[in-house]
Amino acid sequence: MELHVLPTRTGAAAENMAVDFLLLQRQPAPTAIRFRNYEWRNPAFTFGFGQKAAWVREQLPPGERFDICRRPTGGGIVDHRQDWTYTLVIPREHELWEARATESYRIVHECLAQALRELDQPAALKKQSEEAAPAGPGVCFQRAELYDVIHERTGEKIAGAAQKRNKRGLLLQGSIWKPSVDLHDWDRFGALFAVALAQAAGVNALPAPWPDLDEDELSGLTEQYSSPEWIDYR
């Protein structure tokens, strides 16, 4: 098995979510972990699959125009206007597919923190849950949860992620809040992060071409993810 580093692509919120889900659903063979960093065509917010859309809208900044989309994964509201976004897709044949959600979350974030530290960023993992933390997911970068990546000295949250596991594999969607770090070479960070992930998974990291996804299927799923029925599902 290998870790395939896919090319960076830019899309609207619904398209980015559709691509991530198809990378999970259309894993052509159990031979590769897929890793990608992607960008946003417009200012955007995404929110976890189980959240209520009405509550989400109450948390968003008024008077601004942006894309909004429900993710296929869980978690809180994520502001993508100044973030570095990535997705990791692990096939069910890899042992990480069987790991507890907290364990796979911890492993991925340890790799992320390691890559940041190699670039002289004081990153660490939050090792304790807040005893009086509010129940349920909220606005992502306002509060650090167990095994989120935080600033080692201030405790400010740097990175979070959300997961979806099904019979095909594990989808992890993650975000780094750029203003929380003093980092300018994000390409270098991405390369270090990919290497750390590959080492943790016991595989080699290799650049790979963009997978041959069915364009009609992608178009249909993008339309679904941009529809009011999907966004207001709950």
C-alpha beads as a LAMMPS data file, in Angstrom:
LAMMPS data file: protein, C-alpha beads

234 atoms
233 bonds

1 atom types
1 bond types

-500.0 500.0 xlo xhi
-500.0 500.0 ylo yhi
-500.0 500.0 zlo zhi

Masses

1 110.0

Atoms # bond

1 1 1 0.000 0.000 0.000
2 1 1 1.088 3.592 -0.697
3 1 1 -0.009 7.085 0.271
4 1 1 -0.960 8.950 -2.898
5 1 1 -0.539 12.725 -2.688
6 1 1 -3.100 14.153 -5.127
7 1 1 -2.768 17.484 -6.954
8 1 1 -4.248 20.582 -5.311
9 1 1 -7.586 21.632 -6.762
10 1 1 -9.911 24.588 -6.203
11 1 1 -13.671 24.265 -6.006
12 1 1 -16.866 25.698 -4.605
13 1 1 -18.007 24.269 -1.270
14 1 1 -20.470 21.721 -2.685
15 1 1 -17.929 20.508 -5.250
16 1 1 -15.200 20.099 -2.644
17 1 1 -17.523 18.040 -0.426
18 1 1 -18.679 15.949 -3.390
19 1 1 -15.102 15.179 -4.453
20 1 1 -14.156 14.115 -0.931
21 1 1 -17.110 11.739 -0.697
22 1 1 -16.409 10.239 -4.129
23 1 1 -12.767 9.678 -3.213
24 1 1 -14.124 7.518 -0.397
25 1 1 -16.862 5.775 -2.372
26 1 1 -14.861 5.147 -5.540
27 1 1 -11.610 3.854 -4.103
28 1 1 -10.583 1.786 -7.173
29 1 1 -8.517 -0.780 -5.269
30 1 1 -7.387 -1.333 -1.676
31 1 1 -3.839 -0.337 -2.562
32 1 1 -3.551 3.312 -1.601
33 1 1 -4.330 5.919 1.010
34 1 1 -5.344 9.180 -0.630
35 1 1 -4.271 12.599 0.655
36 1 1 -5.159 15.960 -0.811
37 1 1 -5.007 19.647 0.036
38 1 1 -7.612 21.829 -1.657
39 1 1 -8.698 25.428 -1.916
40 1 1 -11.991 27.312 -2.028
41 1 1 -13.304 29.225 -5.023
42 1 1 -15.400 31.491 -2.782
43 1 1 -15.403 32.338 0.926
44 1 1 -17.031 29.317 2.561
45 1 1 -18.273 27.640 5.727
46 1 1 -19.012 23.955 6.135
47 1 1 -20.761 22.197 9.004
48 1 1 -21.107 18.654 10.306
49 1 1 -23.656 16.219 8.923
50 1 1 -25.634 16.023 12.168
51 1 1 -25.999 19.753 12.832
52 1 1 -29.197 21.735 12.426
53 1 1 -28.970 24.221 9.581
54 1 1 -31.032 26.879 11.370
55 1 1 -28.631 26.896 14.339
56 1 1 -25.635 26.977 11.990
57 1 1 -26.947 30.044 10.173
58 1 1 -27.328 31.853 13.495
59 1 1 -23.588 31.430 14.108
60 1 1 -22.422 32.805 10.751
61 1 1 -21.327 36.418 10.198
62 1 1 -24.228 38.601 9.043
63 1 1 -24.106 40.759 5.943
64 1 1 -21.451 38.688 4.141
65 1 1 -21.675 36.481 1.078
66 1 1 -20.184 33.002 1.222
67 1 1 -20.796 29.395 0.251
68 1 1 -22.267 27.108 2.887
69 1 1 -22.448 23.311 2.734
70 1 1 -23.222 20.362 4.998
71 1 1 -20.253 17.972 5.145
72 1 1 -20.529 14.185 4.817
73 1 1 -18.479 14.004 8.047
74 1 1 -19.430 15.167 11.548
75 1 1 -17.933 17.935 13.653
76 1 1 -18.628 21.623 14.070
77 1 1 -18.832 24.695 11.871
78 1 1 -15.574 25.344 9.998
79 1 1 -14.609 28.749 8.630
80 1 1 -12.665 28.170 5.403
81 1 1 -11.910 31.803 4.630
82 1 1 -8.373 31.608 6.055
83 1 1 -7.679 27.917 6.455
84 1 1 -5.526 25.162 4.929
85 1 1 -7.900 22.304 4.154
86 1 1 -7.036 18.663 3.582
87 1 1 -8.669 15.277 3.185
88 1 1 -7.347 11.829 3.988
89 1 1 -9.040 8.673 2.662
90 1 1 -7.944 5.366 4.192
91 1 1 -9.213 2.091 2.654
92 1 1 -10.800 -0.462 4.974
93 1 1 -7.911 -2.854 4.332
94 1 1 -5.599 -0.637 6.391
95 1 1 -5.511 -1.145 10.159
96 1 1 -6.431 2.492 10.797
97 1 1 -9.900 1.752 9.440
98 1 1 -10.477 -0.499 12.463
99 1 1 -9.060 1.975 14.996
100 1 1 -11.344 3.885 17.330
101 1 1 -12.281 7.344 16.057
102 1 1 -10.304 9.002 18.850
103 1 1 -7.227 6.926 17.978
104 1 1 -7.240 7.685 14.246
105 1 1 -7.872 11.340 15.101
106 1 1 -4.907 11.359 17.489
107 1 1 -2.550 9.700 14.999
108 1 1 -3.368 12.105 12.177
109 1 1 -3.034 15.141 14.419
110 1 1 0.269 13.919 15.831
111 1 1 1.540 13.853 12.236
112 1 1 0.199 17.352 11.635
113 1 1 1.802 18.724 14.806
114 1 1 5.096 17.032 13.911
115 1 1 5.120 18.728 10.493
116 1 1 4.443 22.104 12.114
117 1 1 7.231 21.614 14.664
118 1 1 9.669 20.807 11.865
119 1 1 8.897 24.318 10.623
120 1 1 9.516 25.819 14.077
121 1 1 5.849 26.124 15.007
122 1 1 5.069 25.348 18.702
123 1 1 2.353 22.769 18.027
124 1 1 1.087 20.107 20.417
125 1 1 -1.982 17.933 20.974
126 1 1 -4.654 18.743 23.517
127 1 1 -4.447 15.793 25.888
128 1 1 -7.361 16.481 28.230
129 1 1 -11.045 17.116 27.675
130 1 1 -12.670 20.139 29.246
131 1 1 -14.791 18.946 32.172
132 1 1 -17.403 21.661 31.686
133 1 1 -17.276 21.850 27.878
134 1 1 -20.614 22.532 26.158
135 1 1 -22.304 19.420 24.773
136 1 1 -22.107 18.792 21.043
137 1 1 -20.067 20.380 18.239
138 1 1 -19.833 24.133 17.928
139 1 1 -17.776 26.620 15.928
140 1 1 -14.549 24.795 15.144
141 1 1 -11.758 27.214 16.019
142 1 1 -13.385 28.739 19.097
143 1 1 -12.723 25.732 21.358
144 1 1 -10.127 22.953 21.309
145 1 1 -11.314 19.378 21.824
146 1 1 -9.385 16.274 22.857
147 1 1 -6.490 15.604 20.428
148 1 1 -6.977 18.813 18.489
149 1 1 -3.718 20.540 17.533
150 1 1 -3.057 23.554 19.744
151 1 1 -0.381 26.205 20.258
152 1 1 1.998 24.727 22.798
153 1 1 2.256 27.910 24.883
154 1 1 -1.087 29.688 24.530
155 1 1 -3.405 26.706 24.104
156 1 1 -5.028 28.372 21.069
157 1 1 -6.556 25.875 18.663
158 1 1 -4.607 25.385 15.432
159 1 1 -6.277 22.424 13.717
160 1 1 -9.319 20.187 13.932
161 1 1 -10.917 17.456 11.840
162 1 1 -14.021 15.317 11.380
163 1 1 -14.482 11.734 10.212
164 1 1 -16.836 9.398 8.381
165 1 1 -16.342 5.623 8.360
166 1 1 -18.220 3.200 6.125
167 1 1 -17.674 -0.182 4.487
168 1 1 -15.294 1.320 1.917
169 1 1 -12.957 3.164 4.234
170 1 1 -12.356 6.139 6.488
171 1 1 -12.768 9.737 5.343
172 1 1 -11.095 12.421 7.452
173 1 1 -11.589 16.095 6.583
174 1 1 -9.270 18.495 8.396
175 1 1 -8.595 22.211 8.647
176 1 1 -5.739 24.391 9.912
177 1 1 -6.513 27.981 10.901
178 1 1 -3.718 29.895 9.192
179 1 1 -3.756 32.966 11.498
180 1 1 -2.886 30.694 14.437
181 1 1 0.606 29.934 13.078
182 1 1 3.506 31.986 11.723
183 1 1 3.951 29.953 8.567
184 1 1 4.378 31.053 4.955
185 1 1 5.600 27.970 3.062
186 1 1 2.447 25.899 3.032
187 1 1 3.712 23.706 0.196
188 1 1 6.625 22.678 2.406
189 1 1 4.261 22.005 5.268
190 1 1 2.035 19.849 3.044
191 1 1 5.006 17.758 1.941
192 1 1 6.179 17.242 5.538
193 1 1 2.654 16.364 6.646
194 1 1 2.307 13.772 3.875
195 1 1 5.622 12.158 4.827
196 1 1 4.622 12.026 8.494
197 1 1 1.267 10.451 7.599
198 1 1 2.967 7.858 5.412
199 1 1 5.404 6.963 8.175
200 1 1 2.581 6.597 10.714
201 1 1 0.683 4.367 8.276
202 1 1 3.778 2.298 7.430
203 1 1 3.710 3.173 3.722
204 1 1 5.554 5.403 1.230
205 1 1 4.231 8.808 0.134
206 1 1 4.185 9.327 -3.633
207 1 1 2.728 12.038 -5.885
208 1 1 -0.171 10.679 -7.922
209 1 1 -2.295 11.978 -10.807
210 1 1 -5.859 13.015 -10.211
211 1 1 -8.102 9.899 -10.099
212 1 1 -10.473 9.187 -12.947
213 1 1 -13.759 10.025 -11.228
214 1 1 -16.990 9.767 -13.228
215 1 1 -17.801 13.365 -14.212
216 1 1 -21.548 12.736 -14.417
217 1 1 -21.550 11.218 -10.958
218 1 1 -19.484 14.101 -9.607
219 1 1 -21.779 16.656 -11.228
220 1 1 -24.860 14.953 -9.790
221 1 1 -23.393 14.759 -6.291
222 1 1 -22.260 18.390 -6.452
223 1 1 -25.803 19.380 -7.393
224 1 1 -27.129 17.344 -4.459
225 1 1 -24.699 18.942 -2.003
226 1 1 -25.627 22.439 -3.181
227 1 1 -29.382 21.803 -2.896
228 1 1 -31.561 23.229 -0.089
229 1 1 -32.676 19.664 0.683
230 1 1 -29.100 18.679 1.600
231 1 1 -28.106 21.895 3.359
232 1 1 -31.354 22.016 5.377
233 1 1 -31.503 18.249 5.918
234 1 1 -31.796 18.796 9.697

Bonds

1 1 1 2
2 1 2 3
3 1 3 4
4 1 4 5
5 1 5 6
6 1 6 7
7 1 7 8
8 1 8 9
9 1 9 10
10 1 10 11
11 1 11 12
12 1 12 13
13 1 13 14
14 1 14 15
15 1 15 16
16 1 16 17
17 1 17 18
18 1 18 19
19 1 19 20
20 1 20 21
21 1 21 22
22 1 22 23
23 1 23 24
24 1 24 25
25 1 25 26
26 1 26 27
27 1 27 28
28 1 28 29
29 1 29 30
30 1 30 31
31 1 31 32
32 1 32 33
33 1 33 34
34 1 34 35
35 1 35 36
36 1 36 37
37 1 37 38
38 1 38 39
39 1 39 40
40 1 40 41
41 1 41 42
42 1 42 43
43 1 43 44
44 1 44 45
45 1 45 46
46 1 46 47
47 1 47 48
48 1 48 49
49 1 49 50
50 1 50 51
51 1 51 52
52 1 52 53
53 1 53 54
54 1 54 55
55 1 55 56
56 1 56 57
57 1 57 58
58 1 58 59
59 1 59 60
60 1 60 61
61 1 61 62
62 1 62 63
63 1 63 64
64 1 64 65
65 1 65 66
66 1 66 67
67 1 67 68
68 1 68 69
69 1 69 70
70 1 70 71
71 1 71 72
72 1 72 73
73 1 73 74
74 1 74 75
75 1 75 76
76 1 76 77
77 1 77 78
78 1 78 79
79 1 79 80
80 1 80 81
81 1 81 82
82 1 82 83
83 1 83 84
84 1 84 85
85 1 85 86
86 1 86 87
87 1 87 88
88 1 88 89
89 1 89 90
90 1 90 91
91 1 91 92
92 1 92 93
93 1 93 94
94 1 94 95
95 1 95 96
96 1 96 97
97 1 97 98
98 1 98 99
99 1 99 100
100 1 100 101
101 1 101 102
102 1 102 103
103 1 103 104
104 1 104 105
105 1 105 106
106 1 106 107
107 1 107 108
108 1 108 109
109 1 109 110
110 1 110 111
111 1 111 112
112 1 112 113
113 1 113 114
114 1 114 115
115 1 115 116
116 1 116 117
117 1 117 118
118 1 118 119
119 1 119 120
120 1 120 121
121 1 121 122
122 1 122 123
123 1 123 124
124 1 124 125
125 1 125 126
126 1 126 127
127 1 127 128
128 1 128 129
129 1 129 130
130 1 130 131
131 1 131 132
132 1 132 133
133 1 133 134
134 1 134 135
135 1 135 136
136 1 136 137
137 1 137 138
138 1 138 139
139 1 139 140
140 1 140 141
141 1 141 142
142 1 142 143
143 1 143 144
144 1 144 145
145 1 145 146
146 1 146 147
147 1 147 148
148 1 148 149
149 1 149 150
150 1 150 151
151 1 151 152
152 1 152 153
153 1 153 154
154 1 154 155
155 1 155 156
156 1 156 157
157 1 157 158
158 1 158 159
159 1 159 160
160 1 160 161
161 1 161 162
162 1 162 163
163 1 163 164
164 1 164 165
165 1 165 166
166 1 166 167
167 1 167 168
168 1 168 169
169 1 169 170
170 1 170 171
171 1 171 172
172 1 172 173
173 1 173 174
174 1 174 175
175 1 175 176
176 1 176 177
177 1 177 178
178 1 178 179
179 1 179 180
180 1 180 181
181 1 181 182
182 1 182 183
183 1 183 184
184 1 184 185
185 1 185 186
186 1 186 187
187 1 187 188
188 1 188 189
189 1 189 190
190 1 190 191
191 1 191 192
192 1 192 193
193 1 193 194
194 1 194 195
195 1 195 196
196 1 196 197
197 1 197 198
198 1 198 199
199 1 199 200
200 1 200 201
201 1 201 202
202 1 202 203
203 1 203 204
204 1 204 205
205 1 205 206
206 1 206 207
207 1 207 208
208 1 208 209
209 1 209 210
210 1 210 211
211 1 211 212
212 1 212 213
213 1 213 214
214 1 214 215
215 1 215 216
216 1 216 217
217 1 217 218
218 1 218 219
219 1 219 220
220 1 220 221
221 1 221 222
222 1 222 223
223 1 223 224
224 1 224 225
225 1 225 226
226 1 226 227
227 1 227 228
228 1 228 229
229 1 229 230
230 1 230 231
231 1 231 232
232 1 232 233
233 1 233 234
